């Protein structure tokens, strides 16, 4: 009995030791997963646990910021706890440090009140990215560490100086009380060397928008919205992204649109106009299909369009972007396709407000504004007799009181709101689109709107 008891306790001790060793291995693995190596070579084929960024084939992809750039080989990712940071900058998303030097840059989300603790000392190098963005920059110092500095146009090297580049350029945070920016500085508190400044500009030139593709939109639930990437012209340039997001998830790209400036939502479909045609957009198949092919007018441009009762009305002809009346043609065509029908010629209006089936009238708008002054005209088209007539026009300037014009403007806007409204995003649920509530705010800025046409 004594020997059995002795063996029993020996077995318990062995089991306990094995349990402790196993637990230690598990904890070690979990810790290793929580603290991935930040060495460029080791991280080249992996992503962080939260998938905030990836580093592969010389490209650093900041996934939650939807941009990428190409770090130079002389720069490497750095640990925050091993880096002396400037004051009041928030928590950096990532940090890069130049090998064997104190030069450091980071990307952060900084509160506007904290940013105001920095004072501008001079302009910095302007950078143009390969995608066409213009990135202006300035040198700053924190007033708590370097008070009483004066601005001068040319760079004045100052201990503790920081070069700040805002990116993206406009409206780069969904919360207006924050902004996102790159900070270049010397972690030892000295001035930034010319070589570091030059290499930083070189890396910024490679900045470009980067989005993960949506794997399958058919069963997705979330929101679709449009985002303009840079200042390129709308025609023949793929600079408008149709994006998908779900609550706090990283925005993903559905497709890139040719235009995106007249994107219209009607009866569970998307439509847009470019290159003289109107296109139906299928985000599930990632296609754009023309529905207004007209070989007789090869050089026309679509000025505007409207959809009612499965009938498409559109203004087309020579582009009219300047002052003076337009000279367009009004067409109609079935959404199912067919040959467009010419309804009226020499139309002075440039946009279509909507169609009233009760009145059997199409309402159009013309006009132009510049330097604070404007003129507007409003027209009616009656399909029964194919007649367009001017119903009201006025001209004025900002700051000039015109009660009659103000009254008419309100009436016209009320009329327009009967037909459509502008929305920032579209709900998507199990393959079906729907209009979002009017008070629902999209958690992004610098976006393009959809025109939602009421059925």
Backbone torsions as a table, in degrees:
resi	resn	phi	psi	omega
1	UNK	NA	-41.3	179.4
2	UNK	-63.4	-41.3	179.5
3	UNK	-64.9	-39.0	178.6
4	UNK	-62.6	-41.8	178.6
5	UNK	-63.6	-40.4	179.8
6	UNK	-62.2	-45.6	178.9
7	UNK	-64.4	-37.7	-178.9
8	UNK	-60.5	-46.1	-179.6
9	UNK	-68.7	-33.7	177.1
10	UNK	-64.1	-40.6	178.8
11	UNK	-64.3	-42.5	178.7
12	UNK	-60.6	-41.0	-179.9
13	UNK	-64.7	-43.6	179.8
14	UNK	-62.4	-44.2	178.6
15	UNK	-61.3	-42.0	179.8
16	UNK	-63.7	-42.0	179.5
17	UNK	-63.3	-44.5	179.0
18	UNK	-60.8	-41.0	179.8
19	UNK	-62.0	-45.1	-179.7
20	UNK	-63.2	-43.7	-179.9
21	UNK	-63.4	-44.1	179.7
22	UNK	-61.6	-44.7	178.9
23	UNK	-61.6	-39.6	179.4
24	UNK	-64.0	-41.0	178.2
25	UNK	-63.5	-43.2	179.5
26	UNK	-61.9	-45.8	179.3
27	UNK	-63.0	-38.9	179.5
28	UNK	-63.3	-41.8	179.4
29	UNK	-65.8	-41.8	179.2
30	UNK	-63.3	-40.6	178.8
31	UNK	-65.2	-39.7	179.2
32	UNK	-64.6	-36.8	178.8
33	UNK	-70.5	-32.6	179.1
34	UNK	-75.0	-25.8	-177.3
35	UNK	-119.5	73.5	-178.5
36	UNK	-67.2	153.0	177.2
37	UNK	-63.2	135.7	178.8
38	UNK	-99.4	9.1	175.4
39	UNK	-70.8	133.7	-175.6
40	UNK	-53.1	-41.5	-175.4
41	UNK	-70.3	-40.1	-176.7
42	UNK	-74.0	-29.3	-176.3
43	UNK	-92.4	0.7	-171.1
44	UNK	-60.6	-26.7	-176.8
45	UNK	-116.7	21.5	-178.2
46	UNK	-140.2	169.8	176.4
47	UNK	-121.8	159.2	178.0
48	UNK	-68.9	160.5	-178.0
49	UNK	-56.4	-37.9	179.6
50	UNK	-87.0	3.4	178.7
51	UNK	55.6	37.8	178.2
52	UNK	-73.0	-35.6	-179.8
53	UNK	-152.8	165.6	174.2
54	UNK	-139.5	157.5	-178.8
55	UNK	-134.7	109.4	-175.4
56	UNK	-148.3	135.5	176.4
57	UNK	52.9	40.3	176.3
58	UNK	78.9	4.8	179.7
59	UNK	-114.8	129.3	176.1
60	UNK	-97.8	118.8	-177.0
61	UNK	-109.2	107.1	176.2
62	UNK	-86.8	93.6	-166.4
63	UNK	-66.9	-42.3	-177.7
64	UNK	-75.1	-14.1	174.8
65	UNK	-98.2	-7.7	178.6
66	UNK	58.0	44.8	171.9
67	UNK	-149.9	160.9	178.6
68	UNK	-133.7	161.1	170.5
69	UNK	-156.7	169.0	-176.4
70	UNK	-111.5	100.8	177.4
71	UNK	-65.9	144.9	175.3
72	UNK	-72.5	153.2	-179.1
73	UNK	-60.1	-21.1	-178.9
74	UNK	-80.3	-1.0	-179.9
75	UNK	-117.8	146.5	-179.5
76	UNK	-141.2	155.3	176.1
77	UNK	-63.1	143.4	-177.1
78	UNK	-125.0	154.1	175.9
79	UNK	-81.0	138.3	-179.8
80	UNK	-65.1	-40.2	-176.9
81	UNK	-68.2	-15.0	178.5
82	UNK	-103.6	9.4	-176.8
83	UNK	-121.0	131.2	174.5
84	UNK	-82.1	116.2	-173.5
85	UNK	-100.2	153.9	172.3
86	UNK	-64.2	157.0	-179.3
87	UNK	-74.8	154.5	169.0
88	UNK	62.3	37.2	-178.1
89	UNK	-111.0	3.4	-177.3
90	UNK	78.1	-164.3	179.4
91	UNK	-99.8	116.0	-177.3
92	UNK	-63.1	146.2	172.8
93	UNK	-74.8	-39.7	177.1
94	UNK	-157.3	160.0	-177.6
95	UNK	-135.6	136.0	172.8
96	UNK	-120.0	142.3	179.2
97	UNK	-130.2	141.5	177.0
98	UNK	-76.6	135.6	-177.7
99	UNK	-62.8	133.8	175.6
100	UNK	64.6	18.6	176.9
101	UNK	-142.0	165.1	-179.7
102	UNK	-86.1	-3.8	-178.3
103	UNK	-62.0	131.3	-176.5
104	UNK	-142.8	142.4	167.7
105	UNK	-135.2	152.7	-178.7
106	UNK	-142.7	166.4	175.4
107	UNK	-123.3	129.3	-172.8
108	UNK	-143.9	166.0	172.3
109	UNK	-111.7	111.1	-172.9
110	UNK	-113.1	138.1	177.2
111	UNK	-69.4	141.4	-178.4
112	UNK	-56.7	-43.2	176.9
113	UNK	-59.6	-34.8	177.7
114	UNK	-71.2	-37.7	178.3
115	UNK	-63.0	-32.0	179.5
116	UNK	-69.8	-9.2	174.9
117	UNK	-78.5	-6.3	177.4
118	UNK	-101.4	141.9	178.5
119	UNK	-117.8	140.6	-177.5
120	UNK	-75.8	132.6	179.3
121	UNK	-108.4	-28.9	178.0
122	UNK	-171.0	169.0	174.8
123	UNK	-77.8	153.3	175.7
124	UNK	-116.5	-179.6	-175.4
125	UNK	-65.4	130.6	174.1
126	UNK	-81.4	135.1	-177.0
127	UNK	-120.5	137.4	171.4
128	UNK	-110.5	122.0	179.7
129	UNK	-74.6	163.7	178.2
130	UNK	-64.5	-17.5	179.3
131	UNK	-93.7	0.6	174.5
132	UNK	100.7	-1.0	177.9
133	UNK	-75.4	141.9	174.7
134	UNK	-101.3	118.3	-178.1
135	UNK	-109.3	102.0	174.7
136	UNK	-82.5	155.4	-177.4
137	UNK	-149.2	161.3	176.1
138	UNK	-144.6	160.1	172.9
139	UNK	-93.5	139.7	-178.8
140	UNK	-133.4	162.5	166.6
141	UNK	-134.3	153.3	176.1
142	UNK	-81.8	127.3	-174.6
143	UNK	-65.9	-21.2	179.5
144	UNK	-74.0	-28.7	-179.3
145	UNK	-102.4	-27.4	-178.7
146	UNK	-135.4	80.8	-178.5
147	UNK	-81.2	169.3	170.8
148	UNK	60.4	40.4	175.6
149	UNK	-96.4	150.6	-179.9
150	UNK	-114.2	142.9	179.8
151	UNK	-77.6	139.7	168.0
152	UNK	-141.0	149.4	-170.9
153	UNK	-63.2	-45.0	-179.7
154	UNK	-82.3	151.8	-176.6
155	UNK	-60.1	127.0	175.0
156	UNK	-115.7	104.2	-178.1
157	UNK	-57.0	125.9	-179.1
158	UNK	-134.7	137.9	176.5
159	UNK	-59.3	133.6	-179.8
160	UNK	83.0	9.9	-177.8
161	UNK	-69.1	153.3	-178.9
162	UNK	-138.0	129.1	172.3
163	UNK	-92.1	128.1	-176.2
164	UNK	-119.3	125.0	174.1
165	UNK	-119.5	116.6	176.4
166	UNK	-76.4	135.5	177.9
167	UNK	-156.1	133.8	-8.3
168	UNK	-57.7	170.6	-168.2
169	UNK	-70.2	-52.4	-174.5
170	UNK	-115.3	142.3	174.1
171	UNK	48.1	52.2	-168.5
172	UNK	-88.0	8.4	172.6
173	UNK	-140.8	141.0	-177.7
174	UNK	-65.0	-20.8	178.3
175	UNK	-103.7	118.9	-175.5
176	UNK	-66.8	-13.1	178.8
177	UNK	-85.7	5.0	177.3
178	UNK	-130.8	161.2	172.2
179	UNK	-144.4	157.4	-179.5
180	UNK	-116.8	139.0	-173.9
181	UNK	-159.5	158.3	169.2
182	UNK	-90.3	138.2	175.7
183	UNK	-119.1	123.9	173.9
184	UNK	-110.6	129.0	-176.2
185	UNK	-158.2	171.2	173.5
186	UNK	-101.0	122.7	-174.8
187	UNK	-68.0	-14.1	176.8
188	UNK	-91.3	6.3	176.2
189	UNK	82.4	5.9	-179.5
190	UNK	-91.8	-166.8	177.4
191	UNK	-78.0	159.3	178.2
192	UNK	-87.4	129.9	-177.7
193	UNK	-70.0	155.5	179.9
194	UNK	-61.8	-37.0	-178.3
195	UNK	-66.6	-37.4	178.2
196	UNK	-68.8	-41.0	178.2
197	UNK	-60.6	-44.0	-179.6
198	UNK	-66.7	-44.1	-179.6
199	UNK	-66.8	-35.3	177.2
200	UNK	-61.8	-44.4	176.7
201	UNK	-60.9	-40.0	-179.7
202	UNK	-61.9	-40.7	179.4
203	UNK	-70.9	-38.2	179.4
204	UNK	-63.5	-29.8	179.2
205	UNK	-61.2	-23.0	-178.0
206	UNK	-89.7	0.3	178.9
207	UNK	-59.2	134.3	175.3
208	UNK	-153.1	149.1	176.8
209	UNK	-62.9	140.0	-179.3
210	UNK	-140.2	124.6	179.7
211	UNK	-128.0	139.4	169.6
212	UNK	-69.9	145.2	177.8
213	UNK	-81.5	142.4	174.7
214	UNK	-69.5	122.6	-177.0
215	UNK	-66.6	-40.1	-178.2
216	UNK	-156.0	114.2	-176.9
217	UNK	-88.8	-15.6	-172.4
218	UNK	-59.9	-39.3	-177.6
219	UNK	-108.3	15.2	-175.7
220	UNK	-82.4	148.2	174.6
221	UNK	-123.2	123.8	-178.1
222	UNK	169.1	-142.8	-177.2
223	UNK	-131.6	144.2	171.9
224	UNK	-107.3	137.7	176.0
225	UNK	-151.7	166.3	-176.0
226	UNK	-108.2	140.5	178.1
227	UNK	-136.7	125.9	176.7
228	UNK	-82.3	133.5	-172.8
229	UNK	-91.8	-43.1	179.3
230	UNK	-150.9	-169.8	-173.2
231	UNK	-90.7	18.8	178.7
232	UNK	-64.5	156.8	177.7
233	UNK	-65.6	152.3	-172.5
234	UNK	-72.4	-32.4	-174.0
235	UNK	-77.1	132.2	174.1
236	UNK	61.9	20.5	177.1
237	UNK	-126.3	130.7	-178.7
238	UNK	-88.8	77.3	-177.0
239	UNK	-121.9	8.1	177.1
240	UNK	-113.6	121.1	-179.0
241	UNK	-101.1	131.4	168.8
242	UNK	-89.4	115.8	-171.7
243	UNK	-113.1	157.1	176.0
244	UNK	-125.7	136.4	174.8
245	UNK	-141.6	154.0	178.9
246	UNK	-134.8	109.4	180.0
247	UNK	50.6	-116.4	-175.2
248	UNK	-96.0	13.7	-177.1
249	UNK	-73.3	164.0	177.4
250	UNK	-71.0	129.9	177.4
251	UNK	-57.3	137.5	179.9
252	UNK	-120.4	151.3	-178.4
253	UNK	-86.5	130.6	173.9
254	UNK	-89.5	-52.5	178.8
255	UNK	-165.7	167.4	176.5
256	UNK	-108.1	129.9	-175.1
257	UNK	-97.1	153.7	176.2
258	UNK	-70.2	-38.4	-176.2
259	UNK	-119.2	-84.8	-179.2
260	UNK	89.3	-0.2	-178.2
261	UNK	-95.0	-16.3	177.7
262	UNK	-126.7	26.1	-175.3
263	UNK	-63.1	124.6	-173.2
264	UNK	-121.9	139.7	179.5
265	UNK	-109.8	121.6	-179.5
266	UNK	-147.5	121.3	175.5
267	UNK	48.8	57.0	173.6
268	UNK	66.6	19.8	176.6
269	UNK	-134.1	157.4	177.2
270	UNK	-112.4	140.8	-179.8
271	UNK	-133.1	151.1	175.5
272	UNK	-152.3	166.1	-178.2
273	UNK	-126.6	133.6	172.9
274	UNK	-167.9	157.0	177.4
275	UNK	51.4	40.2	174.4
276	UNK	74.8	11.8	179.3
277	UNK	-137.3	161.7	172.3
278	UNK	-109.7	136.5	-171.4
279	UNK	-122.3	143.0	170.8
280	UNK	-95.4	130.2	-175.1
281	UNK	-103.8	126.9	177.3
282	UNK	-113.1	98.5	-178.3
283	UNK	-69.4	-18.9	179.5
284	UNK	-76.3	-37.4	179.2
285	UNK	-97.5	-6.3	-179.8
286	UNK	60.5	48.6	-178.1
287	UNK	-131.8	156.4	171.5
288	UNK	-128.2	122.1	-175.1
289	UNK	-121.1	127.5	-179.2
290	UNK	-71.5	138.7	177.2
291	UNK	-123.3	6.6	-178.3
292	UNK	-132.3	39.1	-179.4
293	UNK	-61.0	126.5	-179.4
294	UNK	-139.5	91.1	-175.5
295	UNK	-66.1	-15.0	-177.6
296	UNK	-77.2	-16.5	-179.9
297	UNK	-129.5	75.6	-171.0
298	UNK	-70.3	-25.8	-174.6
299	UNK	-104.7	15.4	-178.1
300	UNK	-76.1	158.1	174.6
301	UNK	-123.9	140.0	177.3
302	UNK	-79.2	118.8	178.4
303	UNK	-83.1	-40.7	177.8
304	UNK	-166.8	164.3	177.5
305	UNK	-149.3	163.0	177.6
306	UNK	-150.0	149.4	-177.2
307	UNK	-121.6	132.5	176.3
308	UNK	-151.1	132.0	178.2
309	UNK	52.9	42.0	179.1
310	UNK	61.3	20.7	175.4
311	UNK	-115.2	133.0	-178.2
312	UNK	-103.0	123.2	175.0
313	UNK	-108.2	137.6	178.5
314	UNK	-151.7	151.0	176.7
315	UNK	-101.5	130.1	-177.4
316	UNK	-144.6	156.7	178.6
317	UNK	148.7	-155.0	179.2
318	UNK	-65.5	131.0	-179.1
319	UNK	-53.6	136.7	179.6
320	UNK	-128.1	84.9	-178.6
321	UNK	-101.1	-13.6	-175.8
322	UNK	-96.8	-169.4	179.8
323	UNK	-70.8	166.6	179.5
324	UNK	90.7	163.9	-179.3
325	UNK	-69.5	152.7	176.1
326	UNK	-80.5	171.4	175.6
327	UNK	-138.2	74.9	-171.8
328	UNK	-111.4	171.2	175.6
329	UNK	-114.3	140.7	178.7
330	UNK	-101.6	124.9	-178.9
331	UNK	-121.1	164.3	168.0
332	UNK	-140.7	150.7	178.6
333	UNK	-156.0	149.8	177.5
334	UNK	-71.0	144.8	176.6
335	UNK	-63.8	-18.4	178.0
336	UNK	-80.9	-3.7	179.2
337	UNK	106.2	-175.8	-179.2
338	UNK	120.5	-175.8	-179.3
339	UNK	-86.0	126.6	178.5
340	UNK	-60.1	143.1	-179.4
341	UNK	-105.3	127.5	179.2
342	UNK	-77.3	121.8	-178.7
343	UNK	-99.2	-38.7	-177.5
344	UNK	-157.1	150.9	178.9
345	UNK	-117.1	163.5	177.1
346	UNK	54.7	47.4	-179.7
347	UNK	-82.8	127.9	-178.4
348	UNK	-81.3	-19.0	-179.0
349	UNK	-72.0	156.6	178.5
350	UNK	-119.5	-8.0	178.7
351	UNK	-144.9	159.7	-178.9
352	UNK	-112.6	121.3	-179.6
353	UNK	-78.3	-40.4	-179.0
354	UNK	163.8	173.7	-179.8
355	UNK	-121.3	130.3	176.7
356	UNK	-102.2	110.6	179.7
357	UNK	-70.2	-30.1	179.2
358	UNK	-66.0	-39.1	179.7
359	UNK	-92.3	-15.4	-172.4
360	UNK	54.9	52.2	-179.7
361	UNK	-137.3	142.4	175.0
362	UNK	-105.6	128.7	-178.2
363	UNK	-103.2	133.6	-176.9
364	UNK	-128.9	159.8	-177.9
365	UNK	-133.7	141.5	174.4
366	UNK	-132.1	179.5	178.6
367	UNK	130.2	176.9	-176.6
368	UNK	-160.2	149.3	178.1
369	UNK	-137.9	147.1	178.4
370	UNK	-163.2	140.5	174.7
371	UNK	55.4	36.5	175.8
372	UNK	86.5	-4.7	178.9
373	UNK	-116.3	157.0	-173.3
374	UNK	-158.2	164.0	167.4
375	UNK	-138.8	146.4	-178.9
376	UNK	-136.2	144.3	174.9
377	UNK	-132.5	146.1	178.6
378	UNK	-127.5	137.3	-172.5
379	UNK	-128.5	157.8	172.2
380	UNK	-120.5	137.4	171.7
381	UNK	-117.2	128.6	178.9
382	UNK	-108.2	111.1	-177.9
383	UNK	-59.3	-30.4	-175.6
384	UNK	-59.6	-44.9	179.7
385	UNK	-113.8	7.5	178.4
386	UNK	51.8	49.9	-177.7
387	UNK	-118.6	134.7	173.3
388	UNK	-110.2	128.7	177.2
389	UNK	-133.3	148.1	177.6
390	UNK	-76.9	126.7	-179.2
391	UNK	-105.9	-21.4	178.2
392	UNK	-168.7	145.6	173.7
393	UNK	-150.0	151.0	176.1
394	UNK	-159.7	161.5	177.1
395	UNK	-135.5	153.8	-179.5
396	UNK	-174.4	-177.4	178.3
397	UNK	-135.0	154.2	178.5
398	UNK	-60.9	137.4	178.7
399	UNK	90.2	-10.9	179.2
400	UNK	-95.2	123.5	-176.5
401	UNK	-75.8	126.7	178.3
402	UNK	-144.4	85.5	-175.0
403	UNK	-56.0	-40.3	-178.7
404	UNK	-64.4	-43.1	179.3
405	UNK	-67.1	-40.2	178.6
406	UNK	-62.1	-40.8	179.8
407	UNK	-64.4	-45.4	-179.6
408	UNK	-65.6	-39.2	179.1
409	UNK	-60.2	-43.4	178.5
410	UNK	-62.8	-39.4	179.5
411	UNK	-66.9	-39.5	179.5
412	UNK	-67.0	-42.4	178.1
413	UNK	-63.7	-38.5	177.0
414	UNK	-63.9	-38.0	176.5
415	UNK	-63.4	-46.3	179.9
416	UNK	-61.0	-38.4	-178.8
417	UNK	-69.5	-13.4	174.1
418	UNK	-72.0	-26.4	-172.3
419	UNK	-100.9	-35.1	-174.3
420	UNK	-160.1	169.1	171.9
421	UNK	-148.7	158.5	179.3
422	UNK	-87.5	133.3	179.0
423	UNK	-129.4	148.2	-177.3
424	UNK	-84.1	-22.2	-176.8
425	UNK	-158.6	168.1	-179.6
426	UNK	-125.3	134.9	175.5
427	UNK	-75.3	142.9	175.9
428	UNK	-130.0	124.4	179.9
429	UNK	-141.9	114.2	177.6
430	UNK	51.6	44.9	175.2
431	UNK	84.6	4.3	-179.6
432	UNK	-118.5	137.1	176.9
433	UNK	-89.0	153.5	173.3
434	UNK	-154.2	158.0	-179.6
435	UNK	-77.1	135.1	177.6
436	UNK	-77.5	158.0	173.8
437	UNK	-58.7	150.1	-175.2
438	UNK	-62.7	-30.9	-176.5
439	UNK	-92.8	4.8	-178.8
440	UNK	-80.6	128.6	-175.5
441	UNK	-104.1	132.4	176.0
442	UNK	-77.6	134.6	-177.0
443	UNK	-86.0	58.4	176.3
444	UNK	-161.9	161.2	179.5
445	UNK	-130.6	172.2	-178.8
446	UNK	57.3	46.5	-179.3
447	UNK	-109.5	160.6	173.9
448	UNK	-94.4	149.2	-177.6
449	UNK	-97.3	158.8	170.5
450	UNK	-96.3	152.6	167.3
451	UNK	-99.0	117.5	-179.3
452	UNK	-96.9	113.6	179.9
453	UNK	-93.3	126.0	179.1
454	UNK	-69.4	143.4	178.3
455	UNK	-66.1	NA	NA
